[in-house]
Amino acid sequence: MVIPEPIDDAVPFVVEPLRPMVRQVLNTAQQLPQLLASGNCREACHTLPSADFSTPAAISDPRAAERLHQAYAFLSNAYLWQPNSEPTQVLPKALASPFVQLSTLVQRPPTLSYTDTQLVNWRRIDPDGPLTVENLQTIQVFQSLPDEAWFWRLHIAIEACGGPAVVAGSGAVRSAQKGDRRQLEGDLETVLDGLQ
């Protein structure tokens, strides 16, 4: 199974009327470290347009839906928990409505998830290079501290190493059920490689 790499620019994959709105949302999400540091995140979120992603034709690529879900998840979380401000439990409509619509598209709840922070939060520095911490760059962060980006990248690299082991683990069960000793040994070696 080949998993497509995430994208960081969803603009080309949304219908034309939504493109300026999506561009503004993605730009605001990229400015989160500065907005949070200055205490202006909520103010910036109040200026966002209310994009409508309720029609299936609004987004032409599932990776764009993932990237937008990620942007809205980070923005919503930052809005709720803006540092040096009283936490709130209410999101403005311009965040809440698109976030719920995108959550329907990606089939996950409207919350910041492991998928948002890890699985779709990377790009390769060298497109042909390996999925290692040194060759990964995060797409979205809350702060400009290197520790946050390192934390996300480390998990991505672990997933890249562990993925084949998980597949081989289920293969090992099937091989054992069939009594295929040679295949079972190969599957278990792959599991061992993934754990080292």
C-alpha positions as CSV (number, residue, x, y, z in Angstrom):
1,M,0.0,0.0,0.0
2,V,1.3,3.4,-0.9
3,I,0.2,6.3,1.2
4,P,0.3,9.7,-0.6
5,E,2.5,12.3,1.0
6,P,0.7,15.2,2.6
7,I,0.5,18.6,0.9
8,D,0.9,22.0,2.5
9,D,-0.9,24.1,-0.1
10,A,-4.6,23.2,-0.6
11,V,-5.5,26.2,-2.7
12,P,-5.2,24.5,-6.1
13,F,-7.6,21.7,-5.0
14,V,-10.6,23.9,-4.0
15,V,-13.2,25.4,-6.3
16,E,-12.4,28.9,-7.5
17,P,-14.8,30.9,-5.3
18,L,-13.2,29.3,-2.2
19,R,-9.5,29.9,-3.2
20,P,-9.0,33.4,-1.7
21,M,-10.7,32.2,1.6
22,V,-8.5,29.1,1.8
23,R,-5.4,31.1,1.1
24,Q,-6.3,33.4,4.0
25,V,-7.0,30.5,6.3
26,L,-3.7,28.8,5.4
27,N,-1.7,32.0,5.8
28,T,-3.2,32.7,9.2
29,A,-2.4,29.1,10.2
30,Q,1.2,29.5,9.1
31,Q,1.4,32.7,11.3
32,L,0.2,30.9,14.4
33,P,3.6,31.1,16.2
34,Q,3.7,34.9,15.8
35,L,0.0,35.3,16.6
36,L,0.2,33.3,19.7
37,A,3.3,35.0,20.9
38,S,1.7,38.4,20.4
39,G,-1.6,37.5,21.9
40,N,-3.4,38.2,18.6
41,C,-4.6,34.8,17.5
42,R,-8.3,35.3,18.5
43,E,-8.3,38.7,16.8
44,A,-6.9,37.2,13.6
45,C,-9.4,34.3,13.7
46,H,-12.3,36.8,13.9
47,T,-11.2,38.3,10.5
48,L,-11.3,34.9,8.7
49,P,-14.0,34.4,6.1
50,S,-16.6,31.6,6.7
51,A,-15.8,29.1,3.9
52,D,-18.4,26.5,3.0
53,F,-17.0,23.0,2.4
54,S,-20.4,21.3,2.6
55,T,-20.6,20.3,-1.0
56,P,-18.6,17.3,-2.2
57,A,-17.3,19.2,-5.2
58,A,-15.7,21.9,-3.0
59,I,-12.4,20.0,-2.7
60,S,-11.0,17.8,-5.5
61,D,-8.2,16.1,-3.5
62,P,-8.5,14.3,-0.2
63,R,-5.0,15.5,0.8
64,A,-6.3,19.1,0.5
65,A,-9.2,18.2,2.8
66,E,-6.7,16.8,5.3
67,R,-4.5,19.9,5.1
68,L,-7.5,22.2,5.6
69,H,-8.8,20.1,8.5
70,Q,-5.3,20.4,10.0
71,A,-5.2,24.2,9.6
72,Y,-8.7,24.6,11.2
73,A,-7.8,22.1,14.0
74,F,-4.6,24.1,14.9
75,L,-6.4,27.5,14.6
76,S,-9.4,26.3,16.7
77,N,-7.1,24.8,19.4
78,A,-5.0,28.0,19.5
79,Y,-8.2,30.1,19.6
80,L,-9.6,28.2,22.6
81,W,-6.3,28.2,24.6
82,Q,-4.6,31.4,23.5
83,P,-1.8,32.0,26.1
84,N,-2.3,34.8,28.6
85,S,-6.0,34.9,27.9
86,E,-9.0,33.4,29.6
87,P,-9.7,30.0,27.9
88,T,-13.0,29.8,26.0
89,Q,-15.4,27.1,25.0
90,V,-16.9,28.9,22.0
91,L,-15.4,29.1,18.5
92,P,-16.5,31.8,16.1
93,K,-18.6,30.6,13.2
94,A,-15.8,31.2,10.7
95,L,-13.8,28.5,12.5
96,A,-16.5,26.2,13.7
97,S,-18.6,25.7,10.6
98,P,-15.8,24.9,8.1
99,F,-14.1,22.7,10.8
100,V,-17.2,20.6,11.2
101,Q,-17.7,20.3,7.4
102,L,-14.1,19.3,6.9
103,S,-14.4,16.8,9.8
104,T,-17.2,15.2,7.9
105,L,-15.1,15.0,4.7
106,V,-12.1,13.4,6.5
107,Q,-14.4,11.2,8.7
108,R,-12.9,12.4,12.0
109,P,-14.3,14.5,14.9
110,P,-13.7,18.2,14.8
111,T,-10.7,18.1,17.2
112,L,-6.9,18.3,16.9
113,S,-5.9,14.7,16.3
114,Y,-2.9,12.6,15.9
115,T,-3.5,12.6,12.2
116,D,-3.4,16.5,12.2
117,T,-0.2,16.7,14.3
118,Q,1.6,13.7,12.9
119,L,0.4,11.8,9.9
120,V,-0.3,14.7,7.6
121,N,2.1,17.2,9.2
122,W,5.3,16.6,7.2
123,R,7.1,17.1,4.0
124,R,10.5,15.7,2.8
125,I,13.3,18.2,2.6
126,D,14.9,16.1,-0.1
127,P,11.9,14.7,-2.1
128,D,13.9,11.5,-2.9
129,G,15.4,11.1,0.6
130,P,14.3,8.8,3.4
131,L,11.7,9.5,6.0
132,T,14.2,10.4,8.7
133,V,14.0,13.2,11.3
134,E,16.8,15.0,9.5
135,N,15.0,14.9,6.1
136,L,11.6,15.9,7.5
137,Q,10.0,19.3,7.9
138,T,6.8,20.0,9.7
139,I,4.0,21.8,7.9
140,Q,2.1,23.2,10.9
141,V,3.2,24.2,14.4
142,F,1.9,26.3,17.3
143,Q,5.3,27.8,18.3
144,S,8.5,28.6,16.6
145,L,10.5,26.5,19.1
146,P,12.5,23.8,17.6
147,D,11.4,21.3,20.2
148,E,7.8,21.2,18.9
149,A,8.8,20.6,15.3
150,W,11.4,18.0,16.5
151,F,8.7,16.2,18.5
152,W,6.3,16.0,15.5
153,R,9.1,14.9,13.2
154,L,10.3,12.2,15.6
155,H,6.9,10.6,15.7
156,I,6.7,10.7,11.9
157,A,10.0,9.0,11.5
158,I,9.0,6.3,14.1
159,E,5.8,5.7,12.1
160,A,7.8,5.3,8.9
161,C,10.0,2.7,10.5
162,G,7.2,0.9,12.3
163,G,4.6,0.8,9.5
164,P,6.2,-2.2,7.7
165,A,6.4,-4.0,11.0
166,V,2.7,-3.6,11.6
167,V,1.9,-4.9,8.2
168,A,4.3,-7.8,8.7
169,G,2.8,-8.5,12.1
170,S,-0.6,-9.2,10.6
171,G,1.1,-11.2,7.8
172,A,2.8,-13.3,10.5
173,V,-0.6,-14.2,12.0
174,R,-1.9,-15.3,8.6
175,S,1.4,-17.2,7.9
176,A,1.1,-19.0,11.2
177,Q,-2.6,-19.9,10.6
178,K,-1.6,-21.3,7.2
179,G,1.4,-23.1,8.6
180,D,3.8,-21.3,6.2
181,R,7.0,-21.4,8.3
182,R,9.2,-19.7,5.7
183,Q,6.8,-16.8,5.3
184,L,6.3,-16.6,9.0
185,E,10.0,-16.3,9.6
186,G,10.3,-13.5,7.0
187,D,7.4,-11.6,8.5
188,L,8.9,-11.9,12.0
189,E,12.3,-10.7,10.7
190,T,10.5,-7.6,9.3
191,V,8.8,-7.0,12.7
192,L,12.2,-7.3,14.4
193,D,13.7,-4.8,11.9
194,G,10.9,-2.4,12.6
195,L,11.5,-2.6,16.4
196,Q,15.2,-1.9,16.2
